[in-house]
Amino acid sequence: MGWRDLIHRLSHKFHARLHSAPKEHDPRHLQLEAEMVNWVVSRGWLDGKLRTLAKSAKPSNAPVRGDPGERGDAS
């Protein structure tokens, strides 16, 4: 599965969440998918920028929200 298929499948899921339309390929779906494609292209994900960011990210030892080791109460 490549970017094209991923965006298409996600656009169907997002469209179904946003609109309870009986047709999967109505004009609103087309617009949503086009916006998603433009978003991915504008951020350079197809040019490898996403891979570069992932390599440069350093793991943090800070607790993740909802981590069992993190205390949410004031006691």
PDB file of N, H, CA, C and O in Angstrom:
ATOM      1  N   MET A   1       0.857  -1.168   0.000  1.00  0.00           N
ATOM      2  CA  MET A   1       0.000   0.000   0.000  1.00  0.00           C
ATOM      3  C   MET A   1       0.906   1.235   0.000  1.00  0.00           C
ATOM      4  O   MET A   1       1.810   1.360   0.827  1.00  0.00           O
ATOM      5  N   GLY A   2       0.647   2.131  -0.935  1.00  0.00           N
ATOM      6  H   GLY A   2      -0.087   2.029  -1.607  1.00  0.00           H
ATOM      7  CA  GLY A   2       1.427   3.364  -1.026  1.00  0.00           C
ATOM      8  C   GLY A   2       0.642   4.552  -0.508  1.00  0.00           C
ATOM      9  O   GLY A   2      -0.459   4.407   0.024  1.00  0.00           O
ATOM     10  N   TRP A   3       1.231   5.741  -0.674  1.00  0.00           N
ATOM     11  H   TRP A   3       2.125   5.859  -1.106  1.00  0.00           H
ATOM     12  CA  TRP A   3       0.597   6.973  -0.202  1.00  0.00           C
ATOM     13  C   TRP A   3      -0.772   7.168  -0.822  1.00  0.00           C
ATOM     14  O   TRP A   3      -1.722   7.554  -0.142  1.00  0.00           O
ATOM     15  N   ARG A   4      -0.873   6.895  -2.135  1.00  0.00           N
ATOM     16  H   ARG A   4      -0.101   6.580  -2.688  1.00  0.00           H
ATOM     17  CA  ARG A   4      -2.140   7.112  -2.834  1.00  0.00           C
ATOM     18  C   ARG A   4      -3.269   6.291  -2.203  1.00  0.00           C
ATOM     19  O   ARG A   4      -4.348   6.809  -1.917  1.00  0.00           O
ATOM     20  N   ASP A   5      -2.998   5.017  -1.994  1.00  0.00           N
ATOM     21  H   ASP A   5      -2.121   4.595  -2.226  1.00  0.00           H
ATOM     22  CA  ASP A   5      -4.010   4.136  -1.410  1.00  0.00           C
ATOM     23  C   ASP A   5      -4.306   4.521   0.037  1.00  0.00           C
ATOM     24  O   ASP A   5      -5.462   4.509   0.461  1.00  0.00           O
ATOM     25  N   LEU A   6      -3.269   4.862   0.791  1.00  0.00           N
ATOM     26  H   LEU A   6      -2.330   4.872   0.446  1.00  0.00           H
ATOM     27  CA  LEU A   6      -3.451   5.252   2.187  1.00  0.00           C
ATOM     28  C   LEU A   6      -4.354   6.480   2.301  1.00  0.00           C
ATOM     29  O   LEU A   6      -5.291   6.494   3.100  1.00  0.00           O
ATOM     30  N   ILE A   7      -4.073   7.499   1.508  1.00  0.00           N
ATOM     31  H   ILE A   7      -3.313   7.487   0.859  1.00  0.00           H
ATOM     32  CA  ILE A   7      -4.880   8.721   1.558  1.00  0.00           C
ATOM     33  C   ILE A   7      -6.308   8.432   1.122  1.00  0.00           C
ATOM     34  O   ILE A   7      -7.254   8.940   1.725  1.00  0.00           O
ATOM     35  N   HIS A   8      -6.473   7.623   0.085  1.00  0.00           N
ATOM     36  H   HIS A   8      -5.705   7.210  -0.404  1.00  0.00           H
ATOM     37  CA  HIS A   8      -7.815   7.311  -0.398  1.00  0.00           C
ATOM     38  C   HIS A   8      -8.623   6.584   0.679  1.00  0.00           C
ATOM     39  O   HIS A   8      -9.774   6.934   0.940  1.00  0.00           O
ATOM     40  N   ARG A   9      -8.024   5.589   1.291  1.00  0.00           N
ATOM     41  H   ARG A   9      -7.089   5.305   1.079  1.00  0.00           H
ATOM     42  CA  ARG A   9      -8.735   4.830   2.334  1.00  0.00           C
ATOM     43  C   ARG A   9      -9.065   5.700   3.544  1.00  0.00           C
ATOM     44  O   ARG A   9     -10.172   5.645   4.077  1.00  0.00           O
ATOM     45  N   LEU A  10      -8.097   6.499   3.966  1.00  0.00           N
ATOM     46  H   LEU A  10      -7.197   6.544   3.533  1.00  0.00           H
ATOM     47  CA  LEU A  10      -8.345   7.383   5.106  1.00  0.00           C
ATOM     48  C   LEU A  10      -9.416   8.417   4.786  1.00  0.00           C
ATOM     49  O   LEU A  10     -10.235   8.752   5.642  1.00  0.00           O
ATOM     50  N   SER A  11      -9.410   8.917   3.572  1.00  0.00           N
ATOM     51  H   SER A  11      -8.744   8.645   2.877  1.00  0.00           H
ATOM     52  CA  SER A  11     -10.412   9.925   3.207  1.00  0.00           C
ATOM     53  C   SER A  11     -11.820   9.341   3.296  1.00  0.00           C
ATOM     54  O   SER A  11     -12.759  10.044   3.670  1.00  0.00           O
ATOM     55  N   HIS A  12     -11.973   8.058   2.955  1.00  0.00           N
ATOM     56  H   HIS A  12     -11.210   7.487   2.652  1.00  0.00           H
ATOM     57  CA  HIS A  12     -13.284   7.422   3.092  1.00  0.00           C
ATOM     58  C   HIS A  12     -13.692   7.340   4.566  1.00  0.00           C
ATOM     59  O   HIS A  12     -14.842   7.609   4.910  1.00  0.00           O
ATOM     60  N   LYS A  13     -12.760   6.974   5.419  1.00  0.00           N
ATOM     61  H   LYS A  13     -11.825   6.756   5.139  1.00  0.00           H
ATOM     62  CA  LYS A  13     -13.069   6.882   6.846  1.00  0.00           C
ATOM     63  C   LYS A  13     -13.415   8.261   7.423  1.00  0.00           C
ATOM     64  O   LYS A  13     -14.386   8.401   8.166  1.00  0.00           O
ATOM     65  N   PHE A  14     -12.622   9.266   7.081  1.00  0.00           N
ATOM     66  H   PHE A  14     -11.832   9.153   6.478  1.00  0.00           H
ATOM     67  CA  PHE A  14     -12.872  10.615   7.581  1.00  0.00           C
ATOM     68  C   PHE A  14     -14.193  11.156   7.036  1.00  0.00           C
ATOM     69  O   PHE A  14     -14.950  11.801   7.762  1.00  0.00           O
ATOM     70  N   HIS A  15     -14.466  10.894   5.771  1.00  0.00           N
ATOM     71  H   HIS A  15     -13.852  10.370   5.182  1.00  0.00           H
ATOM     72  CA  HIS A  15     -15.712  11.365   5.163  1.00  0.00           C
ATOM     73  C   HIS A  15     -16.909  10.726   5.859  1.00  0.00           C
ATOM     74  O   HIS A  15     -17.898  11.403   6.140  1.00  0.00           O
ATOM     75  N   ALA A  16     -16.826   9.443   6.136  1.00  0.00           N
ATOM     76  H   ALA A  16     -16.023   8.893   5.908  1.00  0.00           H
ATOM     77  CA  ALA A  16     -17.928   8.758   6.816  1.00  0.00           C
ATOM     78  C   ALA A  16     -18.149   9.332   8.210  1.00  0.00           C
ATOM     79  O   ALA A  16     -19.285   9.415   8.677  1.00  0.00           O
ATOM     80  N   ARG A  17     -17.064   9.730   8.875  1.00  0.00           N
ATOM     81  H   ARG A  17     -16.141   9.663   8.496  1.00  0.00           H
ATOM     82  CA  ARG A  17     -17.178  10.323  10.217  1.00  0.00           C
ATOM     83  C   ARG A  17     -17.798  11.715  10.164  1.00  0.00           C
ATOM     84  O   ARG A  17     -18.612  12.084  11.010  1.00  0.00           O
ATOM     85  N   LEU A  18     -17.394  12.477   9.149  1.00  0.00           N
ATOM     86  H   LEU A  18     -16.733  12.177   8.462  1.00  0.00           H
ATOM     87  CA  LEU A  18     -17.859  13.861   9.044  1.00  0.00           C
ATOM     88  C   LEU A  18     -19.275  13.977   8.492  1.00  0.00           C
ATOM     89  O   LEU A  18     -20.038  14.850   8.907  1.00  0.00           O
ATOM     90  N   HIS A  19     -19.625  13.097   7.557  1.00  0.00           N
ATOM     91  H   HIS A  19     -19.006  12.388   7.221  1.00  0.00           H
ATOM     92  CA  HIS A  19     -20.907  13.186   6.865  1.00  0.00           C
ATOM     93  C   HIS A  19     -21.553  11.814   6.846  1.00  0.00           C
ATOM     94  O   HIS A  19     -20.904  10.821   6.518  1.00  0.00           O
ATOM     95  N   SER A  20     -22.792  11.759   7.186  1.00  0.00           N
ATOM     96  H   SER A  20     -23.319  12.566   7.453  1.00  0.00           H
ATOM     97  CA  SER A  20     -23.496  10.479   7.115  1.00  0.00           C
ATOM     98  C   SER A  20     -24.142  10.357   5.738  1.00  0.00           C
ATOM     99  O   SER A  20     -25.348  10.140   5.613  1.00  0.00           O
ATOM    100  N   ALA A  21     -23.313  10.501   4.718  1.00  0.00           N
ATOM    101  H   ALA A  21     -22.334  10.677   4.819  1.00  0.00           H
ATOM    102  CA  ALA A  21     -23.796  10.447   3.335  1.00  0.00           C
ATOM    103  C   ALA A  21     -23.866   9.000   2.854  1.00  0.00           C
ATOM    104  O   ALA A  21     -22.964   8.210   3.134  1.00  0.00           O
ATOM    105  N   PRO A  22     -24.914   8.653   2.144  1.00  0.00           N
ATOM    106  CA  PRO A  22     -25.025   7.284   1.646  1.00  0.00           C
ATOM    107  C   PRO A  22     -24.017   6.967   0.541  1.00  0.00           C
ATOM    108  O   PRO A  22     -23.616   5.814   0.385  1.00  0.00           O
ATOM    109  N   LYS A  23     -23.606   7.974  -0.222  1.00  0.00           N
ATOM    110  H   LYS A  23     -23.932   8.911  -0.095  1.00  0.00           H
ATOM    111  CA  LYS A  23     -22.647   7.751  -1.304  1.00  0.00           C
ATOM    112  C   LYS A  23     -21.230   7.956  -0.790  1.00  0.00           C
ATOM    113  O   LYS A  23     -20.943   8.925  -0.087  1.00  0.00           O
ATOM    114  N   GLU A  24     -20.349   7.026  -1.154  1.00  0.00           N
ATOM    115  H   GLU A  24     -20.582   6.240  -1.725  1.00  0.00           H
ATOM    116  CA  GLU A  24     -18.953   7.166  -0.732  1.00  0.00           C
ATOM    117  C   GLU A  24     -18.222   8.211  -1.558  1.00  0.00           C
ATOM    118  O   GLU A  24     -17.334   8.892  -1.044  1.00  0.00           O
ATOM    119  N   HIS A  25     -18.580   8.350  -2.832  1.00  0.00           N
ATOM    120  H   HIS A  25     -19.301   7.797  -3.249  1.00  0.00           H
ATOM    121  CA  HIS A  25     -17.853   9.255  -3.721  1.00  0.00           C
ATOM    122  C   HIS A  25     -18.714  10.448  -4.113  1.00  0.00           C
ATOM    123  O   HIS A  25     -18.943  10.698  -5.296  1.00  0.00           O
ATOM    124  N   ASP A  26     -19.187  11.178  -3.114  1.00  0.00           N
ATOM    125  H   ASP A  26     -19.001  10.974  -2.153  1.00  0.00           H
ATOM    126  CA  ASP A  26     -19.921  12.394  -3.423  1.00  0.00           C
ATOM    127  C   ASP A  26     -18.931  13.560  -3.507  1.00  0.00           C
ATOM    128  O   ASP A  26     -17.758  13.373  -3.180  1.00  0.00           O
ATOM    129  N   PRO A  27     -19.350  14.735  -3.926  1.00  0.00           N
ATOM    130  CA  PRO A  27     -18.422  15.863  -4.089  1.00  0.00           C
ATOM    131  C   PRO A  27     -17.663  16.225  -2.810  1.00  0.00           C
ATOM    132  O   PRO A  27     -16.521  16.678  -2.877  1.00  0.00           O
ATOM    133  N   ARG A  28     -18.288  16.028  -1.653  1.00  0.00           N
ATOM    134  H   ARG A  28     -19.216  15.659  -1.599  1.00  0.00           H
ATOM    135  CA  ARG A  28     -17.593  16.343  -0.393  1.00  0.00           C
ATOM    136  C   ARG A  28     -16.415  15.399  -0.169  1.00  0.00           C
ATOM    137  O   ARG A  28     -15.374  15.811   0.343  1.00  0.00           O
ATOM    138  N   HIS A  29     -16.577  14.137  -0.550  1.00  0.00           N
ATOM    139  H   HIS A  29     -17.423  13.801  -0.966  1.00  0.00           H
ATOM    140  CA  HIS A  29     -15.468  13.184  -0.416  1.00  0.00           C
ATOM    141  C   HIS A  29     -14.330  13.577  -1.337  1.00  0.00           C
ATOM    142  O   HIS A  29     -13.165  13.542  -0.940  1.00  0.00           O
ATOM    143  N   LEU A  30     -14.660  13.950  -2.563  1.00  0.00           N
ATOM    144  H   LEU A  30     -15.606  13.978  -2.886  1.00  0.00           H
ATOM    145  CA  LEU A  30     -13.640  14.374  -3.524  1.00  0.00           C
ATOM    146  C   LEU A  30     -12.856  15.574  -2.980  1.00  0.00           C
ATOM    147  O   LEU A  30     -11.630  15.614  -3.075  1.00  0.00           O
ATOM    148  N   GLN A  31     -13.568  16.542  -2.415  1.00  0.00           N
ATOM    149  H   GLN A  31     -14.564  16.509  -2.339  1.00  0.00           H
ATOM    150  CA  GLN A  31     -12.921  17.735  -1.855  1.00  0.00           C
ATOM    151  C   GLN A  31     -12.023  17.366  -0.677  1.00  0.00           C
ATOM    152  O   GLN A  31     -10.899  17.857  -0.574  1.00  0.00           O
ATOM    153  N   LEU A  32     -12.511  16.513   0.200  1.00  0.00           N
ATOM    154  H   LEU A  32     -13.424  16.115   0.117  1.00  0.00           H
ATOM    155  CA  LEU A  32     -11.728  16.096   1.362  1.00  0.00           C
ATOM    156  C   LEU A  32     -10.459  15.371   0.934  1.00  0.00           C
ATOM    157  O   LEU A  32      -9.379  15.649   1.455  1.00  0.00           O
ATOM    158  N   GLU A  33     -10.581  14.450  -0.008  1.00  0.00           N
ATOM    159  H   GLU A  33     -11.458  14.225  -0.432  1.00  0.00           H
ATOM    160  CA  GLU A  33      -9.408  13.702  -0.468  1.00  0.00           C
ATOM    161  C   GLU A  33      -8.395  14.642  -1.129  1.00  0.00           C
ATOM    162  O   GLU A  33      -7.190  14.488  -0.928  1.00  0.00           O
ATOM    163  N   ALA A  34      -8.868  15.604  -1.907  1.00  0.00           N
ATOM    164  H   ALA A  34      -9.846  15.729  -2.070  1.00  0.00           H
ATOM    165  CA  ALA A  34      -7.975  16.577  -2.542  1.00  0.00           C
ATOM    166  C   ALA A  34      -7.232  17.402  -1.488  1.00  0.00           C
ATOM    167  O   ALA A  34      -6.037  17.663  -1.628  1.00  0.00           O
ATOM    168  N   GLU A  35      -7.940  17.809  -0.438  1.00  0.00           N
ATOM    169  H   GLU A  35      -8.911  17.597  -0.324  1.00  0.00           H
ATOM    170  CA  GLU A  35      -7.301  18.571   0.638  1.00  0.00           C
ATOM    171  C   GLU A  35      -6.246  17.728   1.354  1.00  0.00           C
ATOM    172  O   GLU A  35      -5.186  18.235   1.721  1.00  0.00           O
ATOM    173  N   MET A  36      -6.535  16.452   1.550  1.00  0.00           N
ATOM    174  H   MET A  36      -7.396  16.040   1.252  1.00  0.00           H
ATOM    175  CA  MET A  36      -5.575  15.563   2.205  1.00  0.00           C
ATOM    176  C   MET A  36      -4.326  15.383   1.341  1.00  0.00           C
ATOM    177  O   MET A  36      -3.208  15.385   1.855  1.00  0.00           O
ATOM    178  N   VAL A  37      -4.516  15.229   0.037  1.00  0.00           N
ATOM    179  H   VAL A  37      -5.424  15.227  -0.381  1.00  0.00           H
ATOM    180  CA  VAL A  37      -3.381  15.084  -0.886  1.00  0.00           C
ATOM    181  C   VAL A  37      -2.532  16.351  -0.844  1.00  0.00           C
ATOM    182  O   VAL A  37      -1.308  16.275  -0.738  1.00  0.00           O
ATOM    183  N   ASN A  38      -3.174  17.512  -0.927  1.00  0.00           N
ATOM    184  H   ASN A  38      -4.168  17.574  -1.013  1.00  0.00           H
ATOM    185  CA  ASN A  38      -2.431  18.780  -0.886  1.00  0.00           C
ATOM    186  C   ASN A  38      -1.659  18.930   0.417  1.00  0.00           C
ATOM    187  O   ASN A  38      -0.542  19.445   0.417  1.00  0.00           O
ATOM    188  N   TRP A  39      -2.239  18.488   1.517  1.00  0.00           N
ATOM    189  H   TRP A  39      -3.147  18.069   1.517  1.00  0.00           H
ATOM    190  CA  TRP A  39      -1.590  18.589   2.825  1.00  0.00           C
ATOM    191  C   TRP A  39      -0.316  17.734   2.862  1.00  0.00           C
ATOM    192  O   TRP A  39       0.732  18.187   3.324  1.00  0.00           O
ATOM    193  N   VAL A  40      -0.419  16.504   2.374  1.00  0.00           N
ATOM    194  H   VAL A  40      -1.270  16.136   1.999  1.00  0.00           H
ATOM    195  CA  VAL A  40       0.737  15.598   2.357  1.00  0.00           C
ATOM    196  C   VAL A  40       1.835  16.144   1.441  1.00  0.00           C
ATOM    197  O   VAL A  40       3.011  16.141   1.806  1.00  0.00           O
ATOM    198  N   VAL A  41       1.450  16.610   0.257  1.00  0.00           N
ATOM    199  H   VAL A  41       0.495  16.613  -0.039  1.00  0.00           H
ATOM    200  CA  VAL A  41       2.422  17.139  -0.700  1.00  0.00           C
ATOM    201  C   VAL A  41       3.077  18.406  -0.165  1.00  0.00           C
ATOM    202  O   VAL A  41       4.289  18.575  -0.293  1.00  0.00           O
ATOM    203  N   SER A  42       2.286  19.304   0.435  1.00  0.00           N
ATOM    204  H   SER A  42       1.301  19.167   0.538  1.00  0.00           H
ATOM    205  CA  SER A  42       2.826  20.578   0.922  1.00  0.00           C
ATOM    206  C   SER A  42       3.826  20.396   2.058  1.00  0.00           C
ATOM    207  O   SER A  42       4.675  21.260   2.279  1.00  0.00           O
ATOM    208  N   ARG A  43       3.736  19.291   2.773  1.00  0.00           N
ATOM    209  H   ARG A  43       3.046  18.590   2.594  1.00  0.00           H
ATOM    210  CA  ARG A  43       4.670  19.027   3.863  1.00  0.00           C
ATOM    211  C   ARG A  43       5.887  18.216   3.421  1.00  0.00           C
ATOM    212  O   ARG A  43       6.760  17.899   4.229  1.00  0.00           O
ATOM    213  N   GLY A  44       5.933  17.888   2.142  1.00  0.00           N
ATOM    214  H   GLY A  44       5.224  18.146   1.486  1.00  0.00           H
ATOM    215  CA  GLY A  44       7.105  17.213   1.596  1.00  0.00           C
ATOM    216  C   GLY A  44       7.221  15.746   1.951  1.00  0.00           C
ATOM    217  O   GLY A  44       8.303  15.172   1.838  1.00  0.00           O
ATOM    218  N   TRP A  45       6.137  15.128   2.376  1.00  0.00           N
ATOM    219  H   TRP A  45       5.257  15.594   2.468  1.00  0.00           H
ATOM    220  CA  TRP A  45       6.199  13.724   2.787  1.00  0.00           C
ATOM    221  C   TRP A  45       6.577  12.819   1.627  1.00  0.00           C
ATOM    222  O   TRP A  45       7.209  11.782   1.829  1.00  0.00           O
ATOM    223  N   LEU A  46       6.193  13.204   0.404  1.00  0.00           N
ATOM    224  H   LEU A  46       5.680  14.047   0.240  1.00  0.00           H
ATOM    225  CA  LEU A  46       6.520  12.377  -0.755  1.00  0.00           C
ATOM    226  C   LEU A  46       7.972  12.563  -1.187  1.00  0.00           C
ATOM    227  O   LEU A  46       8.484  11.800  -2.006  1.00  0.00           O
ATOM    228  N   ASP A  47       8.627  13.572  -0.637  1.00  0.00           N
ATOM    229  H   ASP A  47       8.211  14.191   0.029  1.00  0.00           H
ATOM    230  CA  ASP A  47      10.030  13.842  -0.950  1.00  0.00           C
ATOM    231  C   ASP A  47      10.982  13.282   0.101  1.00  0.00           C
ATOM    232  O   ASP A  47      12.189  13.508   0.019  1.00  0.00           O
ATOM    233  N   GLY A  48      10.464  12.565   1.075  1.00  0.00           N
ATOM    234  H   GLY A  48       9.484  12.381   1.142  1.00  0.00           H
ATOM    235  CA  GLY A  48      11.305  11.960   2.100  1.00  0.00           C
ATOM    236  C   GLY A  48      11.480  12.791   3.359  1.00  0.00           C
ATOM    237  O   GLY A  48      12.240  12.389   4.240  1.00  0.00           O
ATOM    238  N   LYS A  49      10.815  13.929   3.484  1.00  0.00           N
ATOM    239  H   LYS A  49      10.198  14.256   2.769  1.00  0.00           H
ATOM    240  CA  LYS A  49      10.971  14.767   4.677  1.00  0.00           C
ATOM    241  C   LYS A  49      10.460  14.078   5.929  1.00  0.00           C
ATOM    242  O   LYS A  49      10.996  14.300   7.015  1.00  0.00           O
ATOM    243  N   LEU A  50       9.443  13.254   5.801  1.00  0.00           N
ATOM    244  H   LEU A  50       9.007  13.074   4.918  1.00  0.00           H
ATOM    245  CA  LEU A  50       8.907  12.549   6.963  1.00  0.00           C
ATOM    246  C   LEU A  50       9.951  11.591   7.516  1.00  0.00           C
ATOM    247  O   LEU A  50      10.102  11.472   8.732  1.00  0.00           O
ATOM    248  N   ARG A  51      10.671  10.908   6.636  1.00  0.00           N
ATOM    249  H   ARG A  51      10.548  11.004   5.649  1.00  0.00           H
ATOM    250  CA  ARG A  51      11.715   9.984   7.054  1.00  0.00           C
ATOM    251  C   ARG A  51      12.836  10.734   7.776  1.00  0.00           C
ATOM    252  O   ARG A  51      13.347  10.251   8.786  1.00  0.00           O
ATOM    253  N   THR A  52      13.221  11.902   7.273  1.00  0.00           N
ATOM    254  H   THR A  52      12.805  12.295   6.453  1.00  0.00           H
ATOM    255  CA  THR A  52      14.274  12.704   7.890  1.00  0.00           C
ATOM    256  C   THR A  52      13.877  13.128   9.293  1.00  0.00           C
ATOM    257  O   THR A  52      14.695  13.066  10.211  1.00  0.00           O
ATOM    258  N   LEU A  53      12.647  13.555   9.473  1.00  0.00           N
ATOM    259  H   LEU A  53      11.982  13.606   8.728  1.00  0.00           H
ATOM    260  CA  LEU A  53      12.180  13.966  10.796  1.00  0.00           C
ATOM    261  C   LEU A  53      12.172  12.783  11.758  1.00  0.00           C
ATOM    262  O   LEU A  53      12.526  12.945  12.925  1.00  0.00           O
ATOM    263  N   ALA A  54      11.784  11.617  11.305  1.00  0.00           N
ATOM    264  H   ALA A  54      11.497  11.485  10.357  1.00  0.00           H
ATOM    265  CA  ALA A  54      11.725  10.445  12.172  1.00  0.00           C
ATOM    266  C   ALA A  54      13.123  10.049  12.647  1.00  0.00           C
ATOM    267  O   ALA A  54      13.290   9.642  13.796  1.00  0.00           O
ATOM    268  N   LYS A  55      14.125  10.163  11.781  1.00  0.00           N
ATOM    269  H   LYS A  55      13.990  10.493  10.847  1.00  0.00           H
ATOM    270  CA  LYS A  55      15.481   9.800  12.167  1.00  0.00           C
ATOM    271  C   LYS A  55      16.064  10.779  13.178  1.00  0.00           C
ATOM    272  O   LYS A  55      16.822  10.382  14.062  1.00  0.00           O
ATOM    273  N   SER A  56      15.711  12.071  13.051  1.00  0.00           N
ATOM    274  H   SER A  56      15.094  12.394  12.333  1.00  0.00           H
ATOM    275  CA  SER A  56      16.308  13.069  13.928  1.00  0.00           C
ATOM    276  C   SER A  56      15.605  13.166  15.280  1.00  0.00           C
ATOM    277  O   SER A  56      16.145  13.759  16.214  1.00  0.00           O
ATOM    278  N   ALA A  57      14.426  12.598  15.393  1.00  0.00           N
ATOM    279  H   ALA A  57      13.987  12.116  14.635  1.00  0.00           H
ATOM    280  CA  ALA A  57      13.699  12.657  16.662  1.00  0.00           C
ATOM    281  C   ALA A  57      14.381  11.780  17.700  1.00  0.00           C
ATOM    282  O   ALA A  57      14.688  10.616  17.443  1.00  0.00           O
ATOM    283  N   LYS A  58      14.614  12.353  18.876  1.00  0.00           N
ATOM    284  H   LYS A  58      14.364  13.298  19.084  1.00  0.00           H
ATOM    285  CA  LYS A  58      15.252  11.602  19.958  1.00  0.00           C
ATOM    286  C   LYS A  58      14.187  11.154  20.951  1.00  0.00           C
ATOM    287  O   LYS A  58      13.298  11.931  21.300  1.00  0.00           O
ATOM    288  N   PRO A  59      14.269   9.913  21.406  1.00  0.00           N
ATOM    289  CA  PRO A  59      13.282   9.454  22.387  1.00  0.00           C
ATOM    290  C   PRO A  59      13.412  10.216  23.697  1.00  0.00           C
ATOM    291  O   PRO A  59      14.505  10.607  24.106  1.00  0.00           O
ATOM    292  N   SER A  60      12.283  10.414  24.333  1.00  0.00           N
ATOM    293  H   SER A  60      11.395  10.097  24.000  1.00  0.00           H
ATOM    294  CA  SER A  60      12.248  11.140  25.591  1.00  0.00           C
ATOM    295  C   SER A  60      11.955  10.171  26.725  1.00  0.00           C
ATOM    296  O   SER A  60      11.229   9.194  26.534  1.00  0.00           O
ATOM    297  N   ASN A  61      12.503  10.427  27.885  1.00  0.00           N
ATOM    298  H   ASN A  61      13.093  11.220  28.039  1.00  0.00           H
ATOM    299  CA  ASN A  61      12.222   9.604  29.058  1.00  0.00           C
ATOM    300  C   ASN A  61      11.049  10.148  29.859  1.00  0.00           C
ATOM    301  O   ASN A  61      10.678   9.584  30.889  1.00  0.00           O
ATOM    302  N   ALA A  62      10.463  11.250  29.382  1.00  0.00           N
ATOM    303  H   ALA A  62      10.765  11.707  28.546  1.00  0.00           H
ATOM    304  CA  ALA A  62       9.317  11.835  30.068  1.00  0.00           C
ATOM    305  C   ALA A  62       8.132  10.877  29.964  1.00  0.00           C
ATOM    306  O   ALA A  62       7.951  10.233  28.931  1.00  0.00           O
ATOM    307  N   PRO A  63       7.323  10.774  31.019  1.00  0.00           N
ATOM    308  CA  PRO A  63       6.169   9.868  30.961  1.00  0.00           C
ATOM    309  C   PRO A  63       5.167  10.321  29.904  1.00  0.00           C
ATOM    310  O   PRO A  63       4.938  11.516  29.717  1.00  0.00           O
ATOM    311  N   VAL A  64       4.588   9.369  29.233  1.00  0.00           N
ATOM    312  H   VAL A  64       4.774   8.399  29.385  1.00  0.00           H
ATOM    313  CA  VAL A  64       3.578   9.632  28.223  1.00  0.00           C
ATOM    314  C   VAL A  64       2.244   9.810  28.920  1.00  0.00           C
ATOM    315  O   VAL A  64       1.959   9.137  29.910  1.00  0.00           O
ATOM    316  N   ARG A  65       1.432  10.708  28.411  1.00  0.00           N
ATOM    317  H   ARG A  65       1.663  11.255  27.606  1.00  0.00           H
ATOM    318  CA  ARG A  65       0.116  10.942  29.011  1.00  0.00           C
ATOM    319  C   ARG A  65      -0.651   9.625  29.081  1.00  0.00           C
ATOM    320  O   ARG A  65      -0.775   8.919  28.080  1.00  0.00           O
ATOM    321  N   GLY A  66      -1.153   9.305  30.236  1.00  0.00           N
ATOM    322  H   GLY A  66      -1.052   9.879  31.049  1.00  0.00           H
ATOM    323  CA  GLY A  66      -1.866   8.056  30.424  1.00  0.00           C
ATOM    324  C   GLY A  66      -0.952   6.897  30.771  1.00  0.00           C
ATOM    325  O   GLY A  66      -1.413   5.766  30.923  1.00  0.00           O
ATOM    326  N   ASP A  67       0.345   7.168  30.899  1.00  0.00           N
ATOM    327  H   ASP A  67       0.720   8.087  30.776  1.00  0.00           H
ATOM    328  CA  ASP A  67       1.313   6.133  31.258  1.00  0.00           C
ATOM    329  C   ASP A  67       1.011   5.662  32.672  1.00  0.00           C
ATOM    330  O   ASP A  67       0.804   6.495  33.555  1.00  0.00           O
ATOM    331  N   PRO A  68       0.978   4.346  32.919  1.00  0.00           N
ATOM    332  CA  PRO A  68       0.686   3.854  34.267  1.00  0.00           C
ATOM    333  C   PRO A  68       1.658   4.394  35.327  1.00  0.00           C
ATOM    334  O   PRO A  68       1.300   4.450  36.503  1.00  0.00           O
ATOM    335  N   GLY A  69       2.847   4.783  34.948  1.00  0.00           N
ATOM    336  H   GLY A  69       3.138   4.737  33.992  1.00  0.00           H
ATOM    337  CA  GLY A  69       3.819   5.323  35.905  1.00  0.00           C
ATOM    338  C   GLY A  69       3.560   6.768  36.264  1.00  0.00           C
ATOM    339  O   GLY A  69       4.159   7.297  37.200  1.00  0.00           O
ATOM    340  N   GLU A  70       2.667   7.413  35.522  1.00  0.00           N
ATOM    341  H   GLU A  70       2.181   6.983  34.761  1.00  0.00           H
ATOM    342  CA  GLU A  70       2.376   8.825  35.769  1.00  0.00           C
ATOM    343  C   GLU A  70       1.183   8.937  36.714  1.00  0.00           C
ATOM    344  O   GLU A  70       0.158   8.291  36.499  1.00  0.00           O
ATOM    345  N   ARG A  71       1.313   9.752  37.757  1.00  0.00           N
ATOM    346  H   ARG A  71       2.146  10.276  37.932  1.00  0.00           H
ATOM    347  CA  ARG A  71       0.209   9.912  38.713  1.00  0.00           C
ATOM    348  C   ARG A  71      -0.627  11.097  38.294  1.00  0.00           C
ATOM    349  O   ARG A  71      -0.105  12.194  38.099  1.00  0.00           O
ATOM    350  N   GLY A  72      -1.914  10.884  38.154  1.00  0.00           N
ATOM    351  H   GLY A  72      -2.338   9.992  38.312  1.00  0.00           H
ATOM    352  CA  GLY A  72      -2.817  11.952  37.744  1.00  0.00           C
ATOM    353  C   GLY A  72      -3.482  12.643  38.898  1.00  0.00           C
ATOM    354  O   GLY A  72      -4.086  13.699  38.712  1.00  0.00           O
ATOM    355  N   ASP A  73      -3.393  12.072  40.117  1.00  0.00           N
ATOM    356  H   ASP A  73      -2.902  11.214  40.269  1.00  0.00           H
ATOM    357  CA  ASP A  73      -4.046  12.713  41.249  1.00  0.00           C
ATOM    358  C   ASP A  73      -3.066  13.552  42.030  1.00  0.00           C
ATOM    359  O   ASP A  73      -1.856  13.457  41.822  1.00  0.00           O
ATOM    360  N   ALA A  74      -3.581  14.384  42.939  1.00  0.00           N
ATOM    361  H   ALA A  74      -4.563  14.461  43.109  1.00  0.00           H
ATOM    362  CA  ALA A  74      -2.737  15.311  43.690  1.00  0.00           C
ATOM    363  C   ALA A  74      -2.213  14.691  44.986  1.00  0.00           C
ATOM    364  O   ALA A  74      -1.533  15.373  45.753  1.00  0.00           O
ATOM    365  N   SER A  75      -2.510  13.431  45.247  1.00  0.00           N
ATOM    366  H   SER A  75      -3.062  12.877  44.624  1.00  0.00           H
ATOM    367  CA  SER A  75      -2.083  12.830  46.509  1.00  0.00           C
ATOM    368  C   SER A  75      -0.698  12.266  46.454  1.00  0.00           C
ATOM    369  O   SER A  75      -0.210  11.729  47.449  1.00  0.00           O
TER     370      SER A  75
END
